[in-house]
Amino acid sequence: MHLVGMLDSPYVRRVAVSLTTLGLPFTHESVSVFRHYERFQGINPVVKAPTLITDGGVVLMDSTLIIEHAEKLAGRSLVPDDLAAHARAQRIIGLALAACEKSVQIVYENQLRPQEKRHQPWLDRVNEQLLAAYRLLDDEIGTAEGWLFGAAPLQADITAAIGWTFTTRMLPDLLPADAFPALARLAARAEAQEAFKAWPYDG
């Protein structure tokens, strides 16, 4: 398998860490959807990161769909089987992905749109949504000192940690200091794992 995209994307990185956690071998090509647009277009005309090319030559996109396919290949899942635990894991993953989405929107607005064309009321709304997602995520994690659903990190741990790392690196002045201690602790534990160190954030 071949993964295409930059590791400064939380979506590309969650795929890389998930594939490694599942024990699936793959190669990685660091291609930017902005700086290498034509090169990426030659791989995937939609120019969407992450893109995964399967061993059979099928081009997949969207991190959640790629991870779902990877779990089929590995024969195991990164979400709990128990129904109640599964629902809670999906909530945590959803909150983390919402935080990623809002962080990306703020980054794009600040870095790609000319200052005179930025719409501050919209930015304020997105900031509020981002903080709400992290507040709820921090509450979900609570005082837990281990992994969220057992002895090893699963997708809820992976996505929450990667989202937090992305936001704190790209928007360091946006989050109140020490406002989300449970999430910060979880991310620190995760970033110390070999699967995370193998695919470090490179922004």
C-alpha positions as CSV (number, residue, x, y, z in Angstrom):
1,M,0.0,0.0,0.0
2,H,1.1,3.6,-0.7
3,L,0.0,6.5,1.5
4,V,0.1,10.0,-0.1
5,G,0.0,13.3,1.8
6,M,1.9,15.5,4.3
7,L,2.2,14.5,7.9
8,D,1.3,18.1,8.9
9,S,-2.3,17.0,8.1
10,P,-4.0,15.3,11.0
11,Y,-6.0,13.1,8.6
12,V,-2.9,11.8,6.9
13,R,-1.1,11.3,10.2
14,R,-4.1,9.4,11.7
15,V,-4.0,7.0,8.8
16,A,-0.2,6.5,9.1
17,V,-0.4,5.8,12.8
18,S,-3.4,3.6,12.4
19,L,-1.8,1.5,9.7
20,T,1.3,1.1,11.9
21,T,-0.8,0.2,14.9
22,L,-2.6,-2.5,12.8
23,G,0.8,-3.9,11.7
24,L,0.1,-3.2,8.0
25,P,3.2,-2.3,5.9
26,F,3.0,0.6,3.6
27,T,5.1,3.3,1.9
28,H,4.6,7.0,2.3
29,E,5.0,9.8,-0.2
30,S,5.0,13.3,1.2
31,V,3.1,15.4,-1.3
32,S,1.4,18.7,-0.6
33,V,-2.1,19.5,-2.0
34,F,-0.9,23.1,-2.3
35,R,2.8,23.1,-3.3
36,H,2.7,19.9,-5.4
37,Y,-0.8,20.2,-6.8
38,E,-0.1,18.9,-10.3
39,R,2.0,16.0,-8.9
40,F,-0.8,15.1,-6.5
41,Q,-3.4,15.4,-9.3
42,G,-1.4,12.8,-11.3
43,I,-1.9,10.4,-8.4
44,N,-5.5,11.3,-7.5
45,P,-7.3,13.8,-9.8
46,V,-9.5,14.8,-6.8
47,V,-6.3,16.0,-5.0
48,K,-7.4,14.9,-1.6
49,A,-5.2,14.0,1.3
50,P,-4.9,11.4,2.5
51,T,-4.9,9.2,-0.5
52,L,-4.2,5.5,-0.2
53,I,-3.4,3.3,-3.1
54,T,-4.1,-0.3,-2.3
55,D,-2.0,-3.2,-3.4
56,G,-4.6,-3.8,-6.0
57,G,-4.3,-0.3,-7.4
58,V,-7.5,1.1,-6.0
59,V,-7.3,4.8,-5.0
60,L,-9.0,5.5,-1.7
61,M,-9.5,8.8,0.1
62,D,-11.0,10.1,3.4
63,S,-9.1,9.0,6.5
64,T,-12.1,7.3,8.1
65,L,-12.8,5.2,5.0
66,I,-9.2,4.3,4.6
67,I,-8.9,3.2,8.2
68,E,-12.1,1.1,7.8
69,H,-10.5,-0.7,4.9
70,A,-7.3,-1.1,6.8
71,E,-9.1,-2.8,9.6
72,K,-10.7,-5.3,7.1
73,L,-7.2,-6.0,5.8
74,A,-5.8,-6.5,9.3
75,G,-8.7,-8.6,10.5
76,R,-9.2,-6.5,13.6
77,S,-10.7,-3.2,14.7
78,L,-9.4,-0.2,16.5
79,V,-12.8,0.5,18.1
80,P,-14.3,-1.6,21.0
81,D,-16.8,-4.4,20.3
82,D,-19.0,-3.7,23.3
83,L,-22.0,-1.6,22.1
84,A,-21.8,1.0,24.9
85,A,-18.1,1.4,24.6
86,H,-18.4,1.6,20.8
87,A,-20.8,4.4,21.1
88,R,-18.5,6.3,23.5
89,A,-15.5,5.7,21.2
90,Q,-17.4,7.0,18.2
91,R,-18.4,10.1,20.2
92,I,-14.7,10.7,21.1
93,I,-13.6,10.2,17.5
94,G,-16.3,12.5,16.3
95,L,-15.4,15.3,18.7
96,A,-11.7,14.9,17.7
97,L,-12.5,15.0,14.0
98,A,-14.7,18.1,14.6
99,A,-11.8,19.8,16.3
100,C,-9.5,18.9,13.4
101,E,-12.0,20.3,10.9
102,K,-12.4,23.5,12.8
103,S,-8.6,23.9,13.3
104,V,-8.1,23.4,9.5
105,Q,-10.7,26.0,8.7
106,I,-9.0,28.5,11.0
107,V,-5.6,27.7,9.5
108,Y,-6.9,28.1,5.9
109,E,-8.7,31.3,6.7
110,N,-5.6,32.9,8.3
111,Q,-3.0,31.6,5.8
112,L,-4.8,31.5,2.5
113,R,-7.4,34.3,2.6
114,P,-6.2,37.9,2.3
115,Q,-6.6,39.7,5.6
116,E,-9.0,42.3,4.2
117,K,-11.3,39.5,3.0
118,R,-11.5,37.5,6.3
119,H,-14.9,37.4,7.9
120,Q,-14.3,37.8,11.7
121,P,-17.8,36.8,12.8
122,W,-17.4,33.5,10.9
123,L,-13.9,33.0,12.5
124,D,-15.3,33.7,15.9
125,R,-18.0,31.0,15.4
126,V,-15.4,28.5,14.2
127,N,-13.2,29.3,17.2
128,E,-16.2,28.7,19.5
129,Q,-17.0,25.4,17.9
130,L,-13.3,24.3,18.2
131,L,-13.2,25.2,21.9
132,A,-16.5,23.4,22.5
133,A,-15.2,20.2,20.8
134,Y,-12.1,20.2,23.0
135,R,-14.0,21.0,26.2
136,L,-16.4,18.1,25.6
137,L,-13.4,15.8,24.6
138,D,-11.5,16.8,27.8
139,D,-14.7,15.9,29.8
140,E,-14.9,12.5,28.1
141,I,-11.3,11.7,28.9
142,G,-11.7,12.8,32.5
143,T,-9.2,11.6,35.1
144,A,-8.2,8.5,33.2
145,E,-4.5,7.9,33.3
146,G,-4.3,4.9,30.9
147,W,-5.8,4.4,27.4
148,L,-9.4,5.1,26.9
149,F,-10.6,1.5,26.1
150,G,-8.1,-1.0,27.4
151,A,-4.4,-1.8,27.6
152,A,-3.4,-0.3,24.2
153,P,-4.3,2.8,22.3
154,L,-7.3,2.5,19.9
155,Q,-8.7,4.9,17.4
156,A,-10.3,7.2,20.0
157,D,-6.8,7.6,21.6
158,I,-5.1,8.0,18.2
159,T,-7.5,10.6,16.7
160,A,-7.8,12.6,19.9
161,A,-4.0,12.8,20.4
162,I,-3.3,13.7,16.7
163,G,-6.0,16.4,16.7
164,W,-4.6,18.0,19.8
165,T,-1.1,17.9,18.5
166,F,-2.2,19.5,15.2
167,T,-4.1,22.3,16.9
168,T,-1.5,23.1,19.5
169,R,1.2,23.2,16.7
170,M,-0.7,25.2,14.2
171,L,-2.7,27.5,16.5
172,P,-0.6,27.8,19.6
173,D,-2.1,31.1,20.8
174,L,-5.7,30.0,20.4
175,L,-6.1,27.5,23.2
176,P,-6.2,28.8,26.8
177,A,-3.1,27.6,28.8
178,D,-3.8,24.4,30.8
179,A,-7.5,24.6,29.8
180,F,-7.7,20.9,28.7
181,P,-5.4,19.0,31.0
182,A,-6.9,15.5,30.4
183,L,-6.5,15.8,26.7
184,A,-3.0,17.2,27.0
185,R,-2.0,14.2,29.2
186,L,-3.5,11.7,26.7
187,A,-1.7,13.3,23.8
188,A,1.6,13.3,25.6
189,R,1.2,9.5,26.4
190,A,0.3,8.8,22.8
191,E,3.1,10.8,21.2
192,A,5.6,8.7,23.2
193,Q,4.4,5.6,21.5
194,E,6.4,4.0,18.7
195,A,3.6,4.2,16.2
196,F,3.4,8.0,16.7
197,K,7.2,8.5,16.8
198,A,7.4,6.7,13.5
199,W,5.1,9.3,11.9
200,P,5.8,12.6,13.6
201,Y,4.0,15.8,13.0
202,D,6.2,17.7,10.5
203,G,4.6,21.1,10.3
